[in-house]
Amino acid sequence: MLAALAILVALVVALFDWNQLRGPIEHEVTRATGRSFAINGDLKVDLSLRPLIVANDVVMGNAAWSLEPVMAHAKALAFRIDLLDLLLGKLSFPEITLSQPHFAFEVNRGGEGNWLFANAGNGKQAAMPSVDLLTIDEGTATYRDPRDGTDMALELKTLAHNAAAPQFGLELQGKGRYKGQPSTLQARGGALLHLRDAADPYPIQVKGEVGTTRFGIDGLLLDPLHFKGEQLNFKIEGRDLASLFTVIGVPLPPTPAYRFAGFLDHTGQLWRFHRFKGTMGHSDLAGDFSVDRGVHPQKLLANLTSGNLVLQDLAGVIGADRAAHARGTPPGKVLPAEPFNFEKLMAADVDVHFRGENIVTANLPLDRMTAHLVVSSGIVRLTPLEFGVAGGSLVSVIEMDARKPRMATHAVITAKGLHLARMFPKSKLGSGDTGTVDGHARLRGSGNSIAQMLGSAQGDAALVMEGGSVGELALRMSNLDIANSLLVMLGGDKQVPVRCMAGIFNATDGNFKAKALVLDTAKVNITGTGNIDFTDESLHLRLVSQSKGFSLASLRGPIAVTGSFMNPVLKPEMGAAAVRGGLAVALGVATAGLGALVPLVDFGKAGDSNCAALVGQARAEGAQR
């Protein structure tokens, strides 16, 4: 009897016309998603605890705000559903197969995606079901987002077996515009997409272009739906890292052309590009880089090193944009005038450590660099920025507050152990130097570029040197000492010990006025007055040299240092020198040459400077807080 009943049930199931359920199914899907749904072809069911359901010519309607009526269409949809999970209120699909599907994904101007289904009963978004295995046979898709100019067309096709790459069974090609930039995409993957099977990683190979940026991915995905990778090799190259901001929303500084290769992984909202190596301009760069998109603002962490750093490659980092002149920065200026990008400063919190082992510059005597950059809620801190300079160090602690219309800046800069000979290797003034220079600057300013900040600077700066030596010829020429200069040239230049050197400046609105400016040696005492104006990058210094010894012929003319930072001009003030020269000529004529040297004689009565007081004053101001 039971056997006969079982046979009867089997016959009923086998002979049942499942198409009669198309209407109820369409109604239920529409009710659950808030979208129109239709099965225009046959419906077949193979019963089991995980029944196989095959629906032909399936159409899913689009969101009400879309101009396209259809969001998804498939020639055939075959799937298995887990009945035990369904009894527990979970929607699970062990397997889904799509034949010739087409998807139209889009985002409206309010940021809502059409793949987010609203439950018609309570107005809430329906939870996404879990899928274990997904197979797609010959599909197409479009993706549009009018907010950022994205419009991509994608085509998916099945690959014939290739003995050279048997792991790949699908190929995806795409072209269009991504975030306003012309883009292409080529990708290959396994024939079967195991979405939740970590024991069977999914092979993937991708290459693409977005604007001038090219990238490639090659490896295995443990969780393809969330792009969680294992041994995922990533390559990227382009003309400028700053251009990535519009693509990925991560703030990066302007750079020269770059090329990097490393390993990419993704956990939740944390993306890591680690153990990467590559080049940026003529510099090498390596390290780890990560972005956490799960916090607001996003968090950017990096630990970077460079074995050979060309300083010019960091021009964009400090605001000296290579294209600045083309955008209206006045020519002939030294200070970077390109405005800082406030959008980028507010787009992320940043913590970056950088170390440059060898610094390559055209003129500056730098040999190493370390920096710790922290950006938090629009406040930028360099704690510290340190350079190895001329055998010593230059350490800066800088804070910039970008929360104000004009960025407020505070900087403390300390120089220790700078060797004059290394700072000016081509100058006779520094040849043979055995002493070292120390200094400090404590400045406050405001502005949205380095030029504006220094042009509004308030504070003080000092530079001191004790010991060392300078070339005698340079000292004699500073006093226009003709006689002794000729003797030095005939007998050979010698080194003159430096008793002290001190420069103390006070800054007001970018104008650095010399409070004390002295170079005291055993032969000559040089004092200076004037100012250095950062508002227009001009020099207004007057150096007066006084000999400590006798000279038979000296014009004793002060030296004027004028011009700009870009083109400084150093020349004698010929007024008093010309008077002495003219008088010498007149007396020479009147006395038949015997009195010509009288106006030129220098008896060298200059005394020593109070070096202890000058150095003490400079160091005392440097110690102030």
C-alpha positions in Angstrom: 0.0 0.0 0.0 2.8 2.5 1.0 4.7 1.5 -2.2 1.7 2.2 -4.3 1.2 5.6 -2.6 4.8 6.5 -3.2 4.5 5.6 -6.8 1.3 7.7 -7.1 3.1 10.7 -5.5 6.0 10.3 -7.8 3.7 10.2 -10.8 1.9 13.3 -9.7 5.2 15.2 -9.2 6.5 13.9 -12.6 3.4 14.9 -14.5 2.8 18.2 -12.6 2.8 21.2 -14.8 5.2 23.6 -12.9 4.2 26.4 -15.2 1.1 26.8 -13.2 3.3 28.2 -10.4 4.7 31.0 -12.6 2.0 33.4 -11.5 2.4 32.8 -7.8 6.2 33.0 -8.0 6.1 36.2 -10.0 3.7 37.7 -7.5 5.8 36.7 -4.5 9.1 38.0 -6.0 7.4 41.3 -6.9 6.0 41.6 -3.4 9.4 40.8 -1.8 11.5 43.1 -4.0 9.1 45.8 -5.0 10.0 45.1 -8.7 8.1 43.6 -11.5 9.2 40.0 -12.2 8.2 37.7 -15.1 9.0 34.2 -16.2 8.1 34.2 -19.9 9.3 30.7 -20.7 8.9 27.3 -19.2 9.4 26.6 -15.5 10.9 23.2 -14.5 11.6 21.8 -11.0 13.7 18.8 -10.0 12.7 18.1 -6.4 15.1 17.2 -3.6 16.3 18.8 -0.3 18.1 21.2 -2.7 15.7 21.3 -5.6 16.9 22.4 -9.0 14.6 25.1 -10.5 15.0 26.2 -14.1 13.2 29.2 -15.4 13.4 30.4 -19.0 13.2 33.9 -20.3 13.3 35.7 -17.0 12.8 39.4 -16.7 13.4 41.7 -13.6 12.0 45.2 -13.8 14.1 48.3 -12.9 13.7 50.8 -10.1 10.9 53.3 -10.6 13.4 56.2 -11.0 15.3 54.5 -13.9 14.7 55.4 -17.5 15.3 51.8 -18.5 12.4 49.5 -17.8 14.4 46.3 -17.4 17.2 45.8 -14.8 18.0 42.1 -15.6 17.1 39.6 -18.2 18.3 36.0 -18.8 17.6 33.5 -21.4 17.6 30.9 -18.7 18.0 31.0 -14.9 18.8 27.7 -13.1 19.4 27.5 -9.4 19.3 25.3 -6.4 17.7 26.5 -3.2 18.4 25.1 0.3 15.0 24.1 1.8 16.4 23.6 5.3 17.8 27.1 5.4 14.6 28.4 4.0 12.6 26.8 6.9 15.0 28.8 9.2 14.2 32.0 7.4 17.5 32.2 5.4 17.6 32.5 1.7 20.6 30.4 0.4 21.5 29.3 -3.1 24.0 26.5 -3.3 24.2 27.1 -7.1 23.1 29.6 -9.7 23.6 29.4 -13.4 22.7 32.2 -15.8 22.5 31.8 -19.5 23.0 34.9 -21.7 22.1 37.4 -19.0 22.0 41.2 -19.3 22.2 43.5 -16.3 21.7 47.3 -16.2 23.3 48.6 -13.0 22.9 52.3 -12.3 23.0 54.8 -9.5 20.7 57.8 -9.4 21.8 61.3 -8.5 20.8 60.7 -4.9 23.3 57.9 -4.6 20.8 55.0 -4.6 21.7 51.9 -6.6 19.0 50.0 -8.5 20.3 46.7 -7.2 19.0 47.6 -3.7 15.5 46.1 -3.5 12.8 47.7 -1.3 10.4 45.3 0.5 6.9 46.3 -0.6 5.5 45.4 2.8 7.7 47.5 5.1 9.7 49.8 2.8 13.1 48.3 4.0 15.8 47.0 1.9 15.7 43.2 1.5 18.7 41.3 2.8 21.1 39.9 0.1 20.9 36.1 -0.2 24.0 33.9 0.1 25.4 32.2 -3.1 27.9 29.4 -3.1 28.5 28.8 -6.8 27.8 31.1 -9.7 28.1 30.2 -13.4 27.6 32.7 -16.1 27.4 31.8 -19.8 27.8 34.7 -22.3 26.5 37.8 -20.5 26.5 41.6 -20.8 26.2 44.4 -18.4 26.2 48.2 -18.2 27.0 50.4 -15.2 26.1 54.1 -15.0 26.6 56.7 -12.3 25.7 60.3 -13.5 27.2 61.8 -10.4 30.8 61.2 -11.5 30.4 60.6 -15.2 30.7 56.8 -15.1 29.3 54.9 -18.1 30.8 51.4 -18.7 29.7 48.6 -21.0 30.8 45.0 -20.0 30.8 41.8 -21.9 31.3 38.3 -20.4 32.0 35.3 -22.5 33.1 31.7 -22.0 36.6 30.8 -23.1 37.6 27.7 -25.0 40.0 25.3 -23.1 43.5 26.6 -23.2 46.3 24.2 -22.2 48.6 27.1 -21.4 46.0 28.6 -18.9 43.5 25.8 -18.0 42.4 27.6 -14.9 40.6 30.3 -16.8 37.2 29.7 -18.2 35.6 33.2 -18.4 36.7 36.5 -20.0 35.3 39.9 -19.2 35.9 43.0 -21.4 34.7 46.5 -20.7 35.1 50.0 -22.1 33.6 53.4 -21.5 34.2 56.2 -19.0 34.9 55.6 -15.3 34.5 58.8 -13.2 34.8 60.9 -16.3 37.9 59.3 -17.7 38.2 57.0 -20.7 38.6 53.4 -19.4 39.1 49.9 -20.5 39.1 46.6 -18.6 40.1 43.0 -19.5 39.7 40.2 -17.0 39.9 36.4 -17.0 38.6 34.1 -14.3 37.7 30.6 -13.5 34.7 29.0 -15.2 33.0 28.4 -11.9 32.8 31.1 -9.3 32.9 29.6 -5.8 31.8 32.5 -3.8 32.1 30.9 -0.3 34.6 28.1 -0.7 38.0 29.2 0.8 39.4 25.8 0.1 39.0 26.4 -3.7 40.4 29.9 -4.4 39.2 31.6 -7.5 41.9 32.5 -10.1 41.7 36.0 -11.5 43.8 38.0 -13.9 42.9 41.7 -14.6 44.4 44.6 -16.5 42.9 47.9 -17.3 43.3 51.7 -17.9 41.6 54.6 -16.3 42.7 57.8 -17.9 46.5 57.8 -17.9 46.6 55.1 -15.1 47.3 51.5 -15.9 46.9 48.6 -13.5 47.1 44.8 -13.3 46.0 42.1 -10.9 47.0 38.5 -11.0 46.3 35.9 -8.2 43.7 34.0 -6.3 40.6 35.3 -4.5 39.3 33.5 -1.4 36.1 35.5 -1.4 35.4 36.8 -4.9 32.2 38.6 -3.9 34.1 40.8 -1.5 37.4 40.8 -3.4 39.4 39.2 -0.6 42.6 37.9 -2.0 45.4 35.5 -1.4 48.7 36.0 -3.2 47.2 38.8 -5.2 49.9 40.5 -7.2 49.1 44.2 -8.1 50.8 46.5 -10.5 50.1 50.2 -11.2 51.7 52.9 -13.2 50.8 56.4 -14.4 51.8 59.9 -15.0 50.8 61.4 -11.6 49.7 59.8 -8.3 47.5 62.9 -7.6 45.2 61.9 -10.5 44.1 58.8 -8.5 42.1 61.1 -6.1 39.2 61.4 -8.6 39.3 57.6 -9.2 39.6 56.1 -5.7 39.1 59.1 -3.4 42.5 58.6 -1.7 44.5 61.9 -1.3 47.9 61.6 -2.9 50.4 64.4 -3.8 51.4 65.4 -7.3 54.3 63.3 -8.5 56.3 62.5 -11.6 55.6 59.3 -13.6 55.5 56.3 -11.3 55.5 52.5 -11.5 54.9 50.1 -8.6 54.4 46.4 -8.0 53.4 44.6 -4.8 50.7 42.6 -3.1 47.1 43.7 -2.7 44.6 42.4 -0.1 41.3 43.5 1.2 39.5 42.7 4.5 36.2 44.5 5.1 36.9 48.1 4.3 40.7 47.8 4.7 42.8 47.8 1.6 46.5 47.1 1.8 49.2 47.5 -0.9 52.1 46.0 0.9 55.7 45.0 0.2 55.6 47.1 -3.0 58.6 48.3 -4.9 59.0 50.7 -7.8 60.0 54.1 -9.1 58.7 57.6 -8.9 60.4 59.9 -11.4 64.1 59.1 -11.0 63.7 57.9 -7.4 63.1 54.4 -6.1 60.3 53.8 -3.5 59.2 50.8 -1.5 57.1 50.0 1.5 53.6 49.4 2.7 50.5 51.4 2.1 46.9 50.9 3.5 43.6 52.7 3.4 40.7 52.0 5.8 37.5 53.1 4.1 35.4 51.9 7.1 36.1 55.0 9.2 35.2 58.6 8.6 37.3 60.2 7.4 39.2 57.3 5.8 42.5 56.4 7.4 45.7 56.3 5.3 48.8 54.6 6.7 52.1 54.2 5.0 55.7 53.2 5.8 57.9 54.2 2.9 61.6 54.1 2.1 63.8 55.3 -0.7 67.4 54.2 -1.3 68.1 56.9 -3.9 65.8 59.9 -3.7 65.9 62.7 -6.2 64.6 65.7 -4.3 62.9 67.2 -7.3 60.6 64.2 -7.4 59.1 65.4 -4.1 58.3 68.9 -5.5 54.6 68.1 -5.5 54.7 66.9 -1.9 55.8 70.3 -0.7 53.5 72.3 -3.0 56.0 73.1 -5.7 53.8 71.8 -8.5 55.6 71.2 -11.7 52.7 72.8 -13.7 52.5 75.8 -11.3 54.0 78.3 -13.7 51.5 77.2 -16.4 48.7 78.0 -14.0 49.8 81.6 -13.2 52.5 81.4 -10.6 54.8 84.4 -11.2 58.0 83.5 -13.0 61.3 84.1 -11.5 60.2 83.0 -8.0 61.8 80.4 -5.8 59.1 79.7 -3.1 56.3 77.3 -4.2 53.1 79.3 -4.8 50.8 76.4 -5.7 47.9 76.4 -3.3 47.4 73.3 -1.1 44.4 71.2 -2.0 42.0 71.6 1.0 39.7 68.9 -0.3 42.5 66.4 -0.1 43.6 67.6 3.4 40.0 66.9 4.6 39.5 63.7 2.7 41.5 61.4 5.0 43.4 61.1 8.2 47.0 60.3 7.4 50.0 58.7 9.2 53.0 58.3 7.0 56.6 57.5 7.9 59.3 58.1 5.2 63.0 57.5 5.1 65.3 58.5 2.3 68.8 57.0 2.5 70.5 59.0 -0.2 69.3 62.4 -1.4 70.2 63.6 -4.9 70.0 67.4 -5.5 71.4 69.9 -8.0 73.0 72.2 -5.4 71.9 71.5 -1.9 74.3 69.4 0.3 71.7 66.9 1.6 72.5 63.3 2.3 69.5 61.8 4.0 65.9 62.5 5.0 63.3 61.2 7.5 59.8 62.4 7.9 56.7 61.6 10.0 53.6 63.2 8.5 50.3 63.1 10.4 47.0 64.6 9.1 44.1 64.5 11.5 40.8 66.4 11.1 42.5 68.9 8.7 45.5 69.6 11.0 48.8 68.7 9.3 51.9 67.9 11.4 55.4 67.0 10.5 56.9 65.5 13.7 59.6 65.8 12.6 61.0 66.5 9.1 64.7 65.9 9.3 67.5 66.3 6.7 71.1 65.5 6.9 72.8 68.7 5.7 76.5 69.4 5.1 77.6 66.9 7.7 75.0 68.1 10.3 71.2 68.0 10.6 68.2 70.3 9.9 65.2 69.3 12.0 61.8 70.9 11.5 58.6 70.5 13.6 55.7 72.0 11.6 52.0 72.2 12.3 49.5 73.6 9.7 45.8 74.1 10.5 43.7 73.7 7.4 40.4 74.3 9.2 40.7 78.0 8.6 40.2 79.9 5.4 43.9 80.8 5.5 46.0 77.9 6.8 47.7 78.8 10.0 51.3 77.5 10.3 53.7 77.2 13.2 57.3 76.0 12.6 60.3 75.3 14.7 63.5 74.7 12.8 66.8 73.7 14.3 70.2 73.4 12.5 73.1 71.6 14.2 76.6 70.9 13.1 76.4 72.3 9.5 79.9 72.5 7.9 80.3 75.7 6.0 82.7 74.2 3.5 80.1 71.5 2.6 77.3 74.1 2.4 79.3 76.2 -0.1 81.7 73.8 -1.7 82.4 76.1 -4.7 82.9 79.2 -2.6 86.3 80.3 -1.3 84.5 81.7 1.7 84.0 78.1 3.0 87.1 76.4 1.7 89.1 74.8 4.5 86.4 75.3 7.0 86.8 73.3 10.2 84.0 74.8 12.2 80.3 74.1 12.3 77.2 76.2 12.1 74.2 76.0 14.4 70.9 77.8 14.0 67.2 78.0 14.7 64.0 79.6 13.4 60.7 79.9 15.2 58.0 81.2 12.8 54.3 81.7 12.6 52.4 82.5 9.4 49.2 82.0 7.5 48.4 81.3 3.9 47.5 78.5 1.5 50.9 78.0 -0.1 54.5 78.0 1.1 55.0 81.4 -0.5 52.0 82.9 1.4 53.1 81.4 4.7 56.6 82.8 4.5 55.3 86.0 3.1 53.3 86.5 6.3 55.9 85.1 8.7 56.3 86.4 12.3 59.1 85.3 14.6 62.8 85.0 14.8 65.8 83.2 13.3 69.4 83.0 14.2 72.6 81.4 12.9 75.9 81.1 14.8 79.4 79.6 14.1 82.3 79.4 16.4 85.7 78.3 15.2 86.5 77.3 11.6 88.3 79.4 9.0 87.7 81.3 5.8 89.8 82.1 2.8 91.9 85.4 3.2 91.3 86.4 -0.4 87.6 86.5 0.0 87.9 88.6 3.2 90.3 91.0 1.5 88.0 91.4 -1.5 85.0 92.1 0.8 86.9 95.3 1.9 88.0 96.1 -1.7 91.5 95.8 -0.2 93.5 96.0 -3.4 97.0 95.9 -2.0 96.6 93.0 0.4 94.5 91.1 -2.2 97.3 91.3 -4.7 99.7 90.0 -2.0 97.4 87.1 -1.3 97.1 86.2 -4.9 100.9 86.4 -5.4 101.7 84.4 -2.2 98.7 82.0 -2.3 95.4 82.1 -0.4 95.6 81.2 3.2 93.0 80.3 5.8 92.1 82.9 8.4 90.6 81.7 11.7 87.0 82.7 12.4 86.4 84.2 15.8 82.7 84.0 15.4 79.8 84.3 13.0 76.3 85.4 14.0 73.1 86.3 12.2 70.0 87.3 14.2 66.8 88.2 12.3 63.4 89.2 13.5 60.5 88.6 11.1 57.4 90.8 10.8 54.9 90.1 8.1 57.4 88.2 6.0 60.1 90.9 6.3 63.2 89.4 8.1 65.2 92.4 9.5 68.8 91.8 10.5 69.1 92.5 14.2 72.8 91.4 14.2 74.9 90.2 11.3 78.6 89.7 12.0 81.6 87.7 10.7 84.6 88.4 12.8 88.1 87.0 11.9 91.7 87.8 12.8 92.1 89.9 9.6 88.7 91.5 9.0 85.5 92.2 10.8 82.4 92.2 8.6 79.1 93.6 9.9 75.8 93.7 8.1 72.5 95.6 8.1 69.3 95.4 6.1 66.5 92.9 5.6 65.4 89.9 3.5 61.8 90.3 2.3 59.9 87.1 1.7 56.8 88.9 0.4 58.5 89.6 -2.9 61.6 87.4 -2.5 64.0 90.4 -2.5 67.3 91.0 -0.8 68.3 94.3 0.8 71.6 93.7 2.7 74.6 95.9 3.2 77.9 94.3 4.3 80.6 96.6 5.8 84.1 95.1 6.0 86.7 96.7 8.4 90.3 95.6 8.2 92.2 94.9 11.4 95.6 95.4 9.7 97.4 98.0 7.6 96.7 98.2 3.8 98.5 100.4 1.4 95.6 100.6 -1.0 92.0 99.9 0.0 88.8 101.4 -1.4 86.9 100.2 1.7 83.6 100.0 -0.1 80.6 98.4 1.5 79.2 95.4 -0.4 75.5 95.5 -1.3 73.5 92.2 -1.6 70.4 92.9 -3.6 68.3 91.3 -6.3 65.9 88.3 -5.7 66.2 84.8 -4.3 66.3 83.5 -7.8 68.9 86.0 -9.0 70.9 87.6 -6.1 73.3 90.4 -7.0 76.4 91.1 -5.0 78.4 94.2 -5.8 80.4 97.0 -4.1 78.7 100.3 -3.3 80.8 102.5 -5.5 79.8 105.9 -3.9 82.4 106.2 -1.2 84.8 104.0 -3.0 84.6 106.2 -6.1 85.2 109.3 -4.0 88.3 107.8 -2.5 89.4 106.6 -6.0 88.8 110.1 -7.5 90.6 111.8 -4.7 93.5 109.5 -5.2 93.6 110.4 -8.8 93.5 114.1 -8.1 96.2 114.0 -5.5 98.3 111.8 -7.8 98.1 114.5 -10.5 98.7 117.3 -8.0 101.7 115.7 -6.4 103.2 114.1 -9.5 101.9 110.7 -8.2 103.4 110.8 -4.7 100.0 111.5 -3.0 97.9 109.1 -5.0 97.9 106.4 -2.3 97.1 108.7 0.6 93.2 108.4 0.3 93.6 104.6 -0.1 95.6 103.9 2.9 93.8 101.8 5.5 95.5 101.7 9.0 93.3 98.9 10.2 91.9 100.2 13.4 88.8 97.9 13.6 88.4 96.1 16.9 87.2 92.6 17.7 83.4 92.0 18.0 82.0 90.8 21.3 81.7 87.3 20.1 80.6 85.9 23.5 77.7 88.3 23.7 76.6 87.7 20.1 76.7 83.9 20.3 75.0 84.1 23.7 72.3 86.3 22.4 71.6 84.0 19.4 71.5 80.9 21.5 69.3 82.5 24.1 66.7 83.5 21.5 66.9 80.0 20.1 66.1 78.6 23.5 63.0 80.8 24.0 59.6 79.1 23.8 
